[in-house]
């Protein structure tokens, strides 16, 4: 979900995404690149090459309309999960007091 949200703001290339996601959770390239490939194969991302002044062209990832829907669904599921866990914690904290 963090990858999808990151690319919502702007198109990003792989290493840029690794750096962005690493600010939030402990993750490495070996996790992100297979995820990008899967999300692209599932048509949540489109890719394009863009010239770089620092080496070879970079592959950028762009969120598709299907990707936006997928992100929104994941976010809704996360919010429901988070609400239920918070409720569980509160209810069980009250029982322990």
ZIKA-V952318 format. One line per field, one symbol per residue. ss: DSSP state (~ for helix, > for strand, _ for the rest). phi: phi as a letter, one per 40 degrees, with the letter a starting at -180 (. if undefined). A space follows every 10 residues. Layout:
ss = ???
phi = ???
This chain:
ss = _~~~~~~~~_ _>>~~~~~~~ ~~______~~ ~~~~~~~~~~ ~___>>>>>> >>__>>>>>> >>>_~~~~~~ ~~~~~~~~~~ ~~~~~~~~~~ ~~~~~~_
phi = .cccccccca cbcdcccdcc cccbbcabdc cccccccccc ccgcbbbacb dbcbhcdbcc bbcccccccc cccccccccc dccccdcccc ccccccc
